[in-house]
Amino acid sequence: MNADGSGETRLTSDLRDSGTPDWSPDGNKIAFTRIDCYANDVSCSGDNYDIWVMNANGGEETKLTTNPSHDRFPSWSPDGKKIAFDGMVAGGNNFDVFVMNANGSGVSRLTDTTAEEESPEWSPDGTKIAFQRGAYIYTMHADGSSQVALTSYAFPNMAREPSWQPLTPPYDFSGFYSPVDNPPTLNQVKVGRSIPVKFGLGGDQGLDIFAEGYPKSNR
């Protein structure tokens, strides 16, 4: 649906429960969780969950995981190349955090404790993953190293389902060019006139749009 709640559109119509959707960074795909069992199917046992992906319009649904146990709560990496999720290994009795390629290959286990580790969430720069361990919120590097507790709440005051603050824009507005004056001066211009501005990119943000050796200048 639209951000204001209008235009609600149904994307899945499968008789199996589907939920926990997560947009790909480019907005073309949605990863989600789907249960194996159909509604009211008493012959189905296990009620296993898997990670699926579909186009943003609901088309081309593809199953990414085939774990005989549970895989849930997908989270795309900012570059769209990886998906983190929580899962339970066959025969296990607690959830761990895993990561895989966006096509479902290369599954790697990032956590391995006796606690429930759930709801992974990538940092905006893709270097870390926040997750829930028991009643606490943790972060770790994207490869699973350096796991650090951020909260000190104890049961029953649980900290759950972390979410990162978005990155600030990768540019620094630095003012207007003459003849437009900078604040606090109030300028008046004709409608439709172009107003040149000055800004700088932080680090190398955006430089990949230039051909090699550019930009350049000459006398």
N, C-alpha and C positions, 0 to 999 in steps of 0.2 A: 504494500500500500504506500501511498504518498506520506511524506513526513508529517503532514497535518491530520493523518488518519483517513483521508479520502481515498477512493479508488482501490479498495481492497479486492485482491484477486487471488483465487485459489490456485496453487501451483501443483499440489499432489492430490491424487484421488485414489491412491492405493488403499486397500482395505486394512493394511497394516499401519500401526501407529508410526508417525513420522514427527520429528521435532528437533530442537536445538539447532536451528539453521545458522550458518555463518557465511557472509559474502566473501568472495575472493576479492583481492585488492583492486583488480581491474573492473570489477562489477559484472563480469560475464558469467560467473559460476556461483552456485550456492552449495556448500557442503552441509549435510544434515545427518541425523541419526534415524535409523529405521529398525523396528523390531522384526524378527523373522516370522512370528506367528500372525496369522490373519485373525481378525476380530471374530470371537465366538467359535474358534477352532479348538475344540476340546482335545483333538488328537495331537495337537502340537505341544511338545514339551521343551523346556529349557528357556523359552522366551529370550533368545539371544538378540543382542543389538549389534548392528554394523554401521560403518560410516559409508554414506553414499554421496554422490555429487550429481548435480543437474545443471542445465543451462539456467540463466536468470529468468527465462520465461517458463520454466518447468519441464522443458524438453530434454531428451537424451539422459535419462536417469542411469547412472552407472554405479555399481557396487564396488567399493574400494577395498574393504576388508572382508576376510573370510574366517575370522577367528571363531572357533566353536564356542567361545564364551561371550564376553561383552566388549564392545567398542563404542564410545560415546563422546559427546561434547567436542566436535571438531573445531579447530581454530587455525585459520590460514596465517602463514608467515607473511610479513609485509611485502616481500618480493614475489609472492604467489607460488613459490617453488615447493614449499613444505606445508604439511598439515600436522599439527599437534593434536592429540586426543588422549582421553583416559581409557584404559582397557584392562581386562582381567585375563591373565594367561590361562590356558587350558588346565583345569584342575586346581586353579588358585581360588582364594577366597577374599581377595582384596584388590582394589584398583591401583594401577600404576600409570605414570605418564609415558606416552610413546610419541614418536614422531615418524613421519613417512614422507616420501615424495608425493607430489600432488596427484600422481596417477595411481597411487596405492602401493608402489614398489618401495623397497628399501626400508622396511619397518625397523625401527630401533627403539629399544627400551631405555628411558632416561632415568627412571627412579625404580628402586627395588628395596622397599622396606615392608614391615608388617602393618604399617598405617595405611589408611585409605588416602590415595593421592588422586585428585580429581580436578576438573575444570581448568585445564591449562589455557593460558592467554599470552600471546606473543607481545613483547614490547614493541613500540612503534618503529624502533630502529632495527629490530630483528635479532638483537644480540642476546636477549634474555627471555625467559618464560616464567610468568607468575603462575602459581597453582595452589590448590588447597591441599594441605596435609592434615588429616584429622580435623582439629578445631582451629588450625592456624593457617596463615597465608605465608607462603614461601616464594622466593625467586631462585632461579638458577640460570647459568649460562645455557645457550641454545644447545650445547652438546651434553647437558646434564650435570656439568661440574659446578662447584661452588654453590651448593644449596644452602640458602640462608633464610632463617625465620624472620618475618617482618612484624608479626603480631604476637602478643603475649596473652591473648584471651584464652581461658580454659573452659572446658565443658561446664555448664550448658551454654555459655556465652561464645558461640562459635563464630569464627570469621570465615566467610564463604565467597566463592565465585568472584575472584579478583578481576579488575578492569583497569587498564592503563590510561592515563591522560594522553590525549593526542599530542603529537609534536607541534611545536609552533611553526609557522610558515618559514621556509628556508631562505628568507630574504630579509633585508634590513632597509626599510624606507628611509631615505636620507634627505628628501626635500624636493623642491621644484626648481626648474631652471628659470632664469630671467626671460621675459619681463614679469613673470608671475612671482610675487613676493611670498615668502614663507611665513608661517604663523609667528606672531598673532595678527598679522595683516589680513584683512578680509578683501578678497579679490572678486571682481566682477568680470565675466567674459561672455561672449556671444554664444548662444546655444549651438552645439555642433562643433565648436572649435576644439582642436586637439590641445591638450595640456601636457607638455613634456615633464617627466618626473625622473628623479635619480634614485636608484636603489642598488644594493649590492647583494650578491649571493654569498651565503655563509659556507665556508669550506669549498668543496667542489660540487655543490648541489647544482644540477642543471647543466653541467659542462658536457655531459654526454650527448647533447643535441648538436654540438659543434663538430665539424670535420677535423681530422687530425691536423695540427698546425695552426688552427684558428681558435679564437679571433687573433688578428695581427694588425699592426698599424705601420704606417709609413709617413715620412716627412712630406 
